[in-house]
């Protein structure tokens, strides 16, 4: 287990990992369909997307949490 102080980094890592993985698959499929080298093209797109997504999520997530906190209330 990781110490609590790494929570923001771990959240950004896993959120960017899964979202970039799935979204790069969907966008690659929409744009190309299933072609002979689909997996190689998709994984190349995924790596590039992940490199961008990780720092973006790390920076944006705290602001998104604040926005959500303002838009929600306790029941």
PyMOL Python script that loads the backbone (N, CA, C, O; Angstrom):
from pymol import cmd

cmd.read_pdbstr("""\
ATOM      1  N   UNK A   1       0.826  -1.190   0.000  1.00  0.00           N
ATOM      2  CA  UNK A   1       0.000   0.000   0.000  1.00  0.00           C
ATOM      3  C   UNK A   1       0.872   1.256   0.000  1.00  0.00           C
ATOM      4  O   UNK A   1       1.997   1.261   0.498  1.00  0.00           O
ATOM      5  N   UNK A   2       0.316   2.306  -0.570  1.00  0.00           N
ATOM      6  CA  UNK A   2       1.017   3.580  -0.642  1.00  0.00           C
ATOM      7  C   UNK A   2       0.544   4.502   0.472  1.00  0.00           C
ATOM      8  O   UNK A   2      -0.604   4.405   0.907  1.00  0.00           O
ATOM      9  N   UNK A   3       1.409   5.394   0.940  1.00  0.00           N
ATOM     10  CA  UNK A   3       0.969   6.388   1.924  1.00  0.00           C
ATOM     11  C   UNK A   3      -0.080   7.319   1.327  1.00  0.00           C
ATOM     12  O   UNK A   3      -0.122   7.518   0.113  1.00  0.00           O
ATOM     13  N   UNK A   4      -0.913   7.879   2.168  1.00  0.00           N
ATOM     14  CA  UNK A   4      -2.008   8.764   1.757  1.00  0.00           C
ATOM     15  C   UNK A   4      -1.501   9.966   0.950  1.00  0.00           C
ATOM     16  O   UNK A   4      -2.226  10.492   0.106  1.00  0.00           O
ATOM     17  N   UNK A   5      -0.273  10.398   1.204  1.00  0.00           N
ATOM     18  CA  UNK A   5       0.253  11.580   0.515  1.00  0.00           C
ATOM     19  C   UNK A   5       0.390  11.367  -0.996  1.00  0.00           C
ATOM     20  O   UNK A   5       0.520  12.338  -1.741  1.00  0.00           O
ATOM     21  N   UNK A   6       0.361  10.119  -1.456  1.00  0.00           N
ATOM     22  CA  UNK A   6       0.460   9.823  -2.883  1.00  0.00           C
ATOM     23  C   UNK A   6      -0.908   9.653  -3.554  1.00  0.00           C
ATOM     24  O   UNK A   6      -0.984   9.256  -4.717  1.00  0.00           O
ATOM     25  N   UNK A   7      -1.978   9.951  -2.828  1.00  0.00           N
ATOM     26  CA  UNK A   7      -3.323   9.737  -3.352  1.00  0.00           C
ATOM     27  C   UNK A   7      -3.581  10.512  -4.648  1.00  0.00           C
ATOM     28  O   UNK A   7      -4.117   9.940  -5.597  1.00  0.00           O
ATOM     29  N   UNK A   8      -3.220  11.774  -4.712  1.00  0.00           N
ATOM     30  CA  UNK A   8      -3.481  12.582  -5.910  1.00  0.00           C
ATOM     31  C   UNK A   8      -2.715  12.055  -7.118  1.00  0.00           C
ATOM     32  O   UNK A   8      -3.254  12.012  -8.224  1.00  0.00           O
ATOM     33  N   UNK A   9      -1.487  11.661  -6.917  1.00  0.00           N
ATOM     34  CA  UNK A   9      -0.678  11.123  -8.018  1.00  0.00           C
ATOM     35  C   UNK A   9      -1.237   9.788  -8.491  1.00  0.00           C
ATOM     36  O   UNK A   9      -1.330   9.546  -9.695  1.00  0.00           O
ATOM     37  N   UNK A  10      -1.608   8.921  -7.554  1.00  0.00           N
ATOM     38  CA  UNK A  10      -2.176   7.625  -7.926  1.00  0.00           C
ATOM     39  C   UNK A  10      -3.520   7.781  -8.632  1.00  0.00           C
ATOM     40  O   UNK A  10      -3.801   7.071  -9.597  1.00  0.00           O
ATOM     41  N   UNK A  11      -4.344   8.702  -8.157  1.00  0.00           N
ATOM     42  CA  UNK A  11      -5.618   8.961  -8.813  1.00  0.00           C
ATOM     43  C   UNK A  11      -5.382   9.414 -10.250  1.00  0.00           C
ATOM     44  O   UNK A  11      -5.996   8.881 -11.174  1.00  0.00           O
ATOM     45  N   UNK A  12      -4.508  10.381 -10.447  1.00  0.00           N
ATOM     46  CA  UNK A  12      -4.215  10.890 -11.789  1.00  0.00           C
ATOM     47  C   UNK A  12      -3.645   9.792 -12.676  1.00  0.00           C
ATOM     48  O   UNK A  12      -3.998   9.694 -13.851  1.00  0.00           O
ATOM     49  N   UNK A  13      -2.765   8.967 -12.119  1.00  0.00           N
ATOM     50  CA  UNK A  13      -2.163   7.891 -12.907  1.00  0.00           C
ATOM     51  C   UNK A  13      -3.222   6.906 -13.390  1.00  0.00           C
ATOM     52  O   UNK A  13      -3.303   6.616 -14.584  1.00  0.00           O
ATOM     53  N   UNK A  14      -4.027   6.397 -12.476  1.00  0.00           N
ATOM     54  CA  UNK A  14      -5.006   5.377 -12.867  1.00  0.00           C
ATOM     55  C   UNK A  14      -6.142   5.946 -13.710  1.00  0.00           C
ATOM     56  O   UNK A  14      -6.607   5.285 -14.639  1.00  0.00           O
ATOM     57  N   UNK A  15      -6.592   7.149 -13.406  1.00  0.00           N
ATOM     58  CA  UNK A  15      -7.643   7.759 -14.215  1.00  0.00           C
ATOM     59  C   UNK A  15      -7.142   7.994 -15.636  1.00  0.00           C
ATOM     60  O   UNK A  15      -7.841   7.678 -16.598  1.00  0.00           O
ATOM     61  N   UNK A  16      -5.950   8.541 -15.774  1.00  0.00           N
ATOM     62  CA  UNK A  16      -5.402   8.783 -17.110  1.00  0.00           C
ATOM     63  C   UNK A  16      -5.086   7.483 -17.827  1.00  0.00           C
ATOM     64  O   UNK A  16      -5.256   7.392 -19.042  1.00  0.00           O
ATOM     65  N   UNK A  17      -4.634   6.488 -17.103  1.00  0.00           N
ATOM     66  CA  UNK A  17      -4.323   5.185 -17.705  1.00  0.00           C
ATOM     67  C   UNK A  17      -5.576   4.586 -18.344  1.00  0.00           C
ATOM     68  O   UNK A  17      -5.574   4.244 -19.526  1.00  0.00           O
ATOM     69  N   UNK A  18      -6.636   4.462 -17.562  1.00  0.00           N
ATOM     70  CA  UNK A  18      -7.849   3.806 -18.072  1.00  0.00           C
ATOM     71  C   UNK A  18      -8.589   4.651 -19.110  1.00  0.00           C
ATOM     72  O   UNK A  18      -9.054   4.122 -20.119  1.00  0.00           O
ATOM     73  N   UNK A  19      -8.700   5.953 -18.870  1.00  0.00           N
ATOM     74  CA  UNK A  19      -9.422   6.790 -19.820  1.00  0.00           C
ATOM     75  C   UNK A  19      -8.691   6.891 -21.153  1.00  0.00           C
ATOM     76  O   UNK A  19      -9.317   6.798 -22.209  1.00  0.00           O
ATOM     77  N   UNK A  20      -7.380   7.080 -21.119  1.00  0.00           N
ATOM     78  CA  UNK A  20      -6.635   7.163 -22.376  1.00  0.00           C
ATOM     79  C   UNK A  20      -6.640   5.822 -23.097  1.00  0.00           C
ATOM     80  O   UNK A  20      -6.689   5.783 -24.326  1.00  0.00           O
ATOM     81  N   UNK A  21      -6.590   4.735 -22.357  1.00  0.00           N
ATOM     82  CA  UNK A  21      -6.636   3.389 -22.939  1.00  0.00           C
ATOM     83  C   UNK A  21      -7.950   3.173 -23.696  1.00  0.00           C
ATOM     84  O   UNK A  21      -7.946   2.760 -24.856  1.00  0.00           O
ATOM     85  N   UNK A  22      -9.057   3.453 -23.035  1.00  0.00           N
ATOM     86  CA  UNK A  22     -10.369   3.244 -23.653  1.00  0.00           C
ATOM     87  C   UNK A  22     -10.671   4.252 -24.758  1.00  0.00           C
ATOM     88  O   UNK A  22     -11.151   3.874 -25.827  1.00  0.00           O
ATOM     89  N   UNK A  23     -10.399   5.511 -24.513  1.00  0.00           N
ATOM     90  CA  UNK A  23     -10.719   6.529 -25.507  1.00  0.00           C
ATOM     91  C   UNK A  23      -9.853   6.402 -26.751  1.00  0.00           C
ATOM     92  O   UNK A  23     -10.341   6.615 -27.861  1.00  0.00           O
ATOM     93  N   UNK A  24      -8.586   6.062 -26.592  1.00  0.00           N
ATOM     94  CA  UNK A  24      -7.745   5.881 -27.779  1.00  0.00           C
ATOM     95  C   UNK A  24      -8.232   4.698 -28.603  1.00  0.00           C
ATOM     96  O   UNK A  24      -8.160   4.730 -29.831  1.00  0.00           O
ATOM     97  N   UNK A  25      -8.726   3.657 -27.945  1.00  0.00           N
ATOM     98  CA  UNK A  25      -9.306   2.524 -28.677  1.00  0.00           C
ATOM     99  C   UNK A  25     -10.526   2.970 -29.481  1.00  0.00           C
ATOM    100  O   UNK A  25     -10.640   2.671 -30.670  1.00  0.00           O
ATOM    101  N   UNK A  26     -11.427   3.679 -28.829  1.00  0.00           N
ATOM    102  CA  UNK A  26     -12.663   4.111 -29.486  1.00  0.00           C
ATOM    103  C   UNK A  26     -12.364   5.034 -30.661  1.00  0.00           C
ATOM    104  O   UNK A  26     -12.904   4.839 -31.750  1.00  0.00           O
ATOM    105  N   UNK A  27     -11.522   6.023 -30.458  1.00  0.00           N
ATOM    106  CA  UNK A  27     -11.216   6.981 -31.523  1.00  0.00           C
ATOM    107  C   UNK A  27     -10.473   6.299 -32.672  1.00  0.00           C
ATOM    108  O   UNK A  27     -10.747   6.583 -33.838  1.00  0.00           O
ATOM    109  N   UNK A  28      -9.546   5.413 -32.357  1.00  0.00           N
ATOM    110  CA  UNK A  28      -8.834   4.689 -33.411  1.00  0.00           C
ATOM    111  C   UNK A  28      -9.805   3.823 -34.200  1.00  0.00           C
ATOM    112  O   UNK A  28      -9.733   3.770 -35.428  1.00  0.00           O
ATOM    113  N   UNK A  29     -10.703   3.151 -33.510  1.00  0.00           N
ATOM    114  CA  UNK A  29     -11.692   2.309 -34.190  1.00  0.00           C
ATOM    115  C   UNK A  29     -12.628   3.142 -35.072  1.00  0.00           C
ATOM    116  O   UNK A  29     -12.916   2.760 -36.206  1.00  0.00           O
ATOM    117  N   UNK A  30     -13.095   4.264 -34.559  1.00  0.00           N
ATOM    118  CA  UNK A  30     -13.987   5.130 -35.334  1.00  0.00           C
ATOM    119  C   UNK A  30     -13.287   5.637 -36.597  1.00  0.00           C
ATOM    120  O   UNK A  30     -13.876   5.655 -37.677  1.00  0.00           O
ATOM    121  N   UNK A  31     -12.039   6.044 -36.452  1.00  0.00           N
ATOM    122  CA  UNK A  31     -11.315   6.626 -37.578  1.00  0.00           C
ATOM    123  C   UNK A  31     -10.835   5.600 -38.603  1.00  0.00           C
ATOM    124  O   UNK A  31     -10.811   5.892 -39.798  1.00  0.00           O
ATOM    125  N   UNK A  32     -10.450   4.401 -38.152  1.00  0.00           N
ATOM    126  CA  UNK A  32      -9.835   3.435 -39.059  1.00  0.00           C
ATOM    127  C   UNK A  32     -10.635   2.164 -39.262  1.00  0.00           C
ATOM    128  O   UNK A  32     -10.483   1.490 -40.282  1.00  0.00           O
ATOM    129  N   UNK A  33     -11.481   1.830 -38.306  1.00  0.00           N
ATOM    130  CA  UNK A  33     -12.087   0.510 -38.330  1.00  0.00           C
ATOM    131  C   UNK A  33     -11.025  -0.513 -37.936  1.00  0.00           C
ATOM    132  O   UNK A  33      -9.945  -0.151 -37.471  1.00  0.00           O
ATOM    133  N   UNK A  34     -11.340  -1.785 -38.126  1.00  0.00           N
ATOM    134  CA  UNK A  34     -10.358  -2.826 -37.797  1.00  0.00           C
ATOM    135  C   UNK A  34      -9.492  -3.061 -39.037  1.00  0.00           C
ATOM    136  O   UNK A  34      -9.937  -3.661 -40.016  1.00  0.00           O
ATOM    137  N   UNK A  35      -8.270  -2.585 -38.979  1.00  0.00           N
ATOM    138  CA  UNK A  35      -7.310  -2.775 -40.066  1.00  0.00           C
ATOM    139  C   UNK A  35      -6.243  -3.761 -39.617  1.00  0.00           C
ATOM    140  O   UNK A  35      -6.198  -4.145 -38.448  1.00  0.00           O
ATOM    141  N   UNK A  36      -5.392  -4.166 -40.535  1.00  0.00           N
ATOM    142  CA  UNK A  36      -4.391  -5.196 -40.233  1.00  0.00           C
ATOM    143  C   UNK A  36      -3.507  -4.859 -39.033  1.00  0.00           C
ATOM    144  O   UNK A  36      -3.245  -5.730 -38.203  1.00  0.00           O
ATOM    145  N   UNK A  37      -3.055  -3.642 -38.928  1.00  0.00           N
ATOM    146  CA  UNK A  37      -2.161  -3.268 -37.822  1.00  0.00           C
ATOM    147  C   UNK A  37      -2.881  -2.413 -36.777  1.00  0.00           C
ATOM    148  O   UNK A  37      -2.282  -1.516 -36.185  1.00  0.00           O
ATOM    149  N   UNK A  38      -4.154  -2.693 -36.556  1.00  0.00           N
ATOM    150  CA  UNK A  38      -4.976  -1.907 -35.638  1.00  0.00           C
ATOM    151  C   UNK A  38      -4.361  -1.831 -34.246  1.00  0.00           C
ATOM    152  O   UNK A  38      -4.270  -0.745 -33.672  1.00  0.00           O
ATOM    153  N   UNK A  39      -3.944  -2.948 -33.703  1.00  0.00           N
ATOM    154  CA  UNK A  39      -3.440  -2.962 -32.326  1.00  0.00           C
ATOM    155  C   UNK A  39      -2.193  -2.093 -32.195  1.00  0.00           C
ATOM    156  O   UNK A  39      -2.057  -1.355 -31.219  1.00  0.00           O
ATOM    157  N   UNK A  40      -1.290  -2.169 -33.155  1.00  0.00           N
ATOM    158  CA  UNK A  40      -0.078  -1.352 -33.101  1.00  0.00           C
ATOM    159  C   UNK A  40      -0.410   0.134 -33.193  1.00  0.00           C
ATOM    160  O   UNK A  40       0.160   0.944 -32.463  1.00  0.00           O
ATOM    161  N   UNK A  41      -1.326   0.495 -34.083  1.00  0.00           N
ATOM    162  CA  UNK A  41      -1.738   1.891 -34.232  1.00  0.00           C
ATOM    163  C   UNK A  41      -2.412   2.370 -32.953  1.00  0.00           C
ATOM    164  O   UNK A  41      -2.133   3.463 -32.461  1.00  0.00           O
ATOM    165  N   UNK A  42      -3.307   1.533 -32.421  1.00  0.00           N
ATOM    166  CA  UNK A  42      -4.026   1.895 -31.192  1.00  0.00           C
ATOM    167  C   UNK A  42      -3.063   2.087 -30.023  1.00  0.00           C
ATOM    168  O   UNK A  42      -3.164   3.082 -29.305  1.00  0.00           O
ATOM    169  N   UNK A  43      -2.136   1.159 -29.821  1.00  0.00           N
ATOM    170  CA  UNK A  43      -1.216   1.266 -28.690  1.00  0.00           C
ATOM    171  C   UNK A  43      -0.290   2.473 -28.823  1.00  0.00           C
ATOM    172  O   UNK A  43       0.074   3.086 -27.819  1.00  0.00           O
ATOM    173  N   UNK A  44       0.092   2.817 -30.043  1.00  0.00           N
ATOM    174  CA  UNK A  44       0.887   4.018 -30.266  1.00  0.00           C
ATOM    175  C   UNK A  44       0.079   5.256 -29.879  1.00  0.00           C
ATOM    176  O   UNK A  44       0.591   6.158 -29.216  1.00  0.00           O
ATOM    177  N   UNK A  45      -1.177   5.291 -30.294  1.00  0.00           N
ATOM    178  CA  UNK A  45      -2.057   6.411 -29.931  1.00  0.00           C
ATOM    179  C   UNK A  45      -2.272   6.456 -28.423  1.00  0.00           C
ATOM    180  O   UNK A  45      -2.303   7.535 -27.831  1.00  0.00           O
ATOM    181  N   UNK A  46      -2.420   5.288 -27.801  1.00  0.00           N
ATOM    182  CA  UNK A  46      -2.658   5.244 -26.363  1.00  0.00           C
ATOM    183  C   UNK A  46      -1.473   5.804 -25.569  1.00  0.00           C
ATOM    184  O   UNK A  46      -1.664   6.576 -24.630  1.00  0.00           O
ATOM    185  N   UNK A  47      -0.260   5.419 -25.943  1.00  0.00           N
ATOM    186  CA  UNK A  47       0.926   5.923 -25.235  1.00  0.00           C
ATOM    187  C   UNK A  47       0.987   7.450 -25.334  1.00  0.00           C
ATOM    188  O   UNK A  47       1.249   8.134 -24.345  1.00  0.00           O
ATOM    189  N   UNK A  48       0.746   7.971 -26.526  1.00  0.00           N
ATOM    190  CA  UNK A  48       0.774   9.422 -26.703  1.00  0.00           C
ATOM    191  C   UNK A  48      -0.322  10.087 -25.877  1.00  0.00           C
ATOM    192  O   UNK A  48      -0.085  11.117 -25.246  1.00  0.00           O
ATOM    193  N   UNK A  49      -1.509   9.510 -25.877  1.00  0.00           N
ATOM    194  CA  UNK A  49      -2.620  10.073 -25.107  1.00  0.00           C
ATOM    195  C   UNK A  49      -2.330  10.016 -23.612  1.00  0.00           C
ATOM    196  O   UNK A  49      -2.635  10.964 -22.889  1.00  0.00           O
ATOM    197  N   UNK A  50      -1.752   8.930 -23.143  1.00  0.00           N
ATOM    198  CA  UNK A  50      -1.444   8.784 -21.721  1.00  0.00           C
ATOM    199  C   UNK A  50      -0.428   9.825 -21.265  1.00  0.00           C
ATOM    200  O   UNK A  50      -0.559  10.389 -20.179  1.00  0.00           O
ATOM    201  N   UNK A  51       0.574  10.077 -22.085  1.00  0.00           N
ATOM    202  CA  UNK A  51       1.604  11.065 -21.744  1.00  0.00           C
ATOM    203  C   UNK A  51       0.995  12.451 -21.562  1.00  0.00           C
ATOM    204  O   UNK A  51       1.466  13.233 -20.737  1.00  0.00           O
ATOM    205  N   UNK A  52      -0.039  12.754 -22.322  1.00  0.00           N
ATOM    206  CA  UNK A  52      -0.724  14.043 -22.188  1.00  0.00           C
ATOM    207  C   UNK A  52      -1.734  13.992 -21.039  1.00  0.00           C
ATOM    208  O   UNK A  52      -1.826  14.933 -20.251  1.00  0.00           O
ATOM    209  N   UNK A  53      -2.484  12.904 -20.945  1.00  0.00           N
ATOM    210  CA  UNK A  53      -3.580  12.810 -19.976  1.00  0.00           C
ATOM    211  C   UNK A  53      -3.101  12.831 -18.525  1.00  0.00           C
ATOM    212  O   UNK A  53      -3.754  13.438 -17.677  1.00  0.00           O
ATOM    213  N   UNK A  54      -1.996  12.193 -18.226  1.00  0.00           N
ATOM    214  CA  UNK A  54      -1.547  12.108 -16.839  1.00  0.00           C
ATOM    215  C   UNK A  54      -1.305  13.487 -16.209  1.00  0.00           C
ATOM    216  O   UNK A  54      -1.883  13.776 -15.161  1.00  0.00           O
ATOM    217  N   UNK A  55      -0.481  14.339 -16.805  1.00  0.00           N
ATOM    218  CA  UNK A  55      -0.302  15.651 -16.165  1.00  0.00           C
ATOM    219  C   UNK A  55      -1.562  16.516 -16.209  1.00  0.00           C
ATOM    220  O   UNK A  55      -1.806  17.305 -15.296  1.00  0.00           O
ATOM    221  N   UNK A  56      -2.358  16.371 -17.262  1.00  0.00           N
ATOM    222  CA  UNK A  56      -3.593  17.170 -17.342  1.00  0.00           C
ATOM    223  C   UNK A  56      -4.533  16.794 -16.204  1.00  0.00           C
ATOM    224  O   UNK A  56      -5.055  17.674 -15.520  1.00  0.00           O
ATOM    225  N   UNK A  57      -4.752  15.510 -15.992  1.00  0.00           N
ATOM    226  CA  UNK A  57      -5.637  15.072 -14.904  1.00  0.00           C
ATOM    227  C   UNK A  57      -5.064  15.473 -13.553  1.00  0.00           C
ATOM    228  O   UNK A  57      -5.809  15.876 -12.660  1.00  0.00           O
ATOM    229  N   UNK A  58      -3.761  15.368 -13.395  1.00  0.00           N
ATOM    230  CA  UNK A  58      -3.129  15.735 -12.131  1.00  0.00           C
ATOM    231  C   UNK A  58      -3.401  17.203 -11.800  1.00  0.00           C
ATOM    232  O   UNK A  58      -3.633  17.546 -10.641  1.00  0.00           O
ATOM    233  N   UNK A  59      -3.375  18.065 -12.809  1.00  0.00           N
ATOM    234  CA  UNK A  59      -3.588  19.501 -12.598  1.00  0.00           C
ATOM    235  C   UNK A  59      -5.074  19.840 -12.504  1.00  0.00           C
ATOM    236  O   UNK A  59      -5.466  20.672 -11.685  1.00  0.00           O
ATOM    237  N   UNK A  60      -5.899  19.208 -13.329  1.00  0.00           N
ATOM    238  CA  UNK A  60      -7.313  19.571 -13.437  1.00  0.00           C
ATOM    239  C   UNK A  60      -8.177  18.953 -12.329  1.00  0.00           C
ATOM    240  O   UNK A  60      -9.159  19.567 -11.913  1.00  0.00           O
ATOM    241  N   UNK A  61      -7.839  17.774 -11.851  1.00  0.00           N
ATOM    242  CA  UNK A  61      -8.683  17.053 -10.884  1.00  0.00           C
ATOM    243  C   UNK A  61      -9.038  17.875  -9.641  1.00  0.00           C
ATOM    244  O   UNK A  61     -10.202  17.863  -9.243  1.00  0.00           O
ATOM    245  N   UNK A  62      -8.110  18.581  -9.012  1.00  0.00           N
ATOM    246  CA  UNK A  62      -8.508  19.361  -7.828  1.00  0.00           C
ATOM    247  C   UNK A  62      -9.570  20.420  -8.138  1.00  0.00           C
ATOM    248  O   UNK A  62     -10.465  20.660  -7.327  1.00  0.00           O
ATOM    249  N   UNK A  63      -9.470  21.045  -9.297  1.00  0.00           N
ATOM    250  CA  UNK A  63     -10.471  22.046  -9.682  1.00  0.00           C
ATOM    251  C   UNK A  63     -11.813  21.396  -9.971  1.00  0.00           C
ATOM    252  O   UNK A  63     -12.855  21.958  -9.633  1.00  0.00           O
ATOM    253  N   UNK A  64     -11.806  20.239 -10.583  1.00  0.00           N
ATOM    254  CA  UNK A  64     -13.045  19.523 -10.853  1.00  0.00           C
ATOM    255  C   UNK A  64     -13.704  19.121  -9.540  1.00  0.00           C
ATOM    256  O   UNK A  64     -14.925  19.212  -9.408  1.00  0.00           O
ATOM    257  N   UNK A  65     -12.920  18.682  -8.578  1.00  0.00           N
ATOM    258  CA  UNK A  65     -13.480  18.329  -7.266  1.00  0.00           C
ATOM    259  C   UNK A  65     -14.144  19.533  -6.604  1.00  0.00           C
ATOM    260  O   UNK A  65     -15.198  19.399  -5.982  1.00  0.00           O
ATOM    261  N   UNK A  66     -13.534  20.703  -6.735  1.00  0.00           N
ATOM    262  CA  UNK A  66     -14.119  21.923  -6.168  1.00  0.00           C
ATOM    263  C   UNK A  66     -15.437  22.269  -6.858  1.00  0.00           C
ATOM    264  O   UNK A  66     -16.410  22.629  -6.194  1.00  0.00           O
ATOM    265  N   UNK A  67     -15.471  22.163  -8.175  1.00  0.00           N
ATOM    266  CA  UNK A  67     -16.690  22.444  -8.919  1.00  0.00           C
ATOM    267  C   UNK A  67     -17.807  21.493  -8.497  1.00  0.00           C
ATOM    268  O   UNK A  67     -18.939  21.913  -8.257  1.00  0.00           O
ATOM    269  N   UNK A  68     -17.472  20.209  -8.409  1.00  0.00           N
ATOM    270  CA  UNK A  68     -18.475  19.212  -8.009  1.00  0.00           C
ATOM    271  C   UNK A  68     -18.961  19.481  -6.592  1.00  0.00           C
ATOM    272  O   UNK A  68     -20.150  19.341  -6.307  1.00  0.00           O
ATOM    273  N   UNK A  69     -18.052  19.866  -5.703  1.00  0.00           N
ATOM    274  CA  UNK A  69     -18.441  20.173  -4.322  1.00  0.00           C
ATOM    275  C   UNK A  69     -19.415  21.357  -4.270  1.00  0.00           C
ATOM    276  O   UNK A  69     -20.316  21.385  -3.432  1.00  0.00           O
ATOM    277  N   UNK A  70     -19.234  22.316  -5.153  1.00  0.00           N
ATOM    278  CA  UNK A  70     -20.147  23.472  -5.190  1.00  0.00           C
ATOM    279  C   UNK A  70     -21.495  23.118  -5.796  1.00  0.00           C
ATOM    280  O   UNK A  70     -22.500  23.752  -5.476  1.00  0.00           O
ATOM    281  N   UNK A  71     -21.531  22.117  -6.663  1.00  0.00           N
ATOM    282  CA  UNK A  71     -22.764  21.739  -7.339  1.00  0.00           C
ATOM    283  C   UNK A  71     -23.580  20.687  -6.590  1.00  0.00           C
ATOM    284  O   UNK A  71     -24.712  20.384  -6.969  1.00  0.00           O
ATOM    285  N   UNK A  72     -23.006  20.141  -5.540  1.00  0.00           N
ATOM    286  CA  UNK A  72     -23.710  19.096  -4.778  1.00  0.00           C
ATOM    287  C   UNK A  72     -23.948  19.569  -3.348  1.00  0.00           C
ATOM    288  O   UNK A  72     -23.344  20.530  -2.872  1.00  0.00           O
ATOM    289  N   UNK A  73     -24.847  18.858  -2.687  1.00  0.00           N
ATOM    290  CA  UNK A  73     -25.139  19.179  -1.286  1.00  0.00           C
ATOM    291  C   UNK A  73     -25.354  17.889  -0.524  1.00  0.00           C
ATOM    292  O   UNK A  73     -25.592  16.835  -1.115  1.00  0.00           O
ATOM    293  N   UNK A  74     -25.270  17.981   0.771  1.00  0.00           N
ATOM    294  CA  UNK A  74     -25.536  16.837   1.635  1.00  0.00           C
ATOM    295  C   UNK A  74     -27.014  16.536   1.633  1.00  0.00           C
ATOM    296  O   UNK A  74     -27.831  17.457   1.616  1.00  0.00           O
ATOM    297  N   UNK A  75     -27.374  15.270   1.651  1.00  0.00           N
ATOM    298  CA  UNK A  75     -28.794  14.889   1.709  1.00  0.00           C
ATOM    299  C   UNK A  75     -29.320  14.926   3.128  1.00  0.00           C
ATOM    300  O   UNK A  75     -30.494  14.634   3.359  1.00  0.00           O
TER     301      UNK A  75
END
""", "prot")
cmd.dss("prot")
cmd.show_as("cartoon", "prot")
cmd.util.cbc("prot")
cmd.orient("prot")
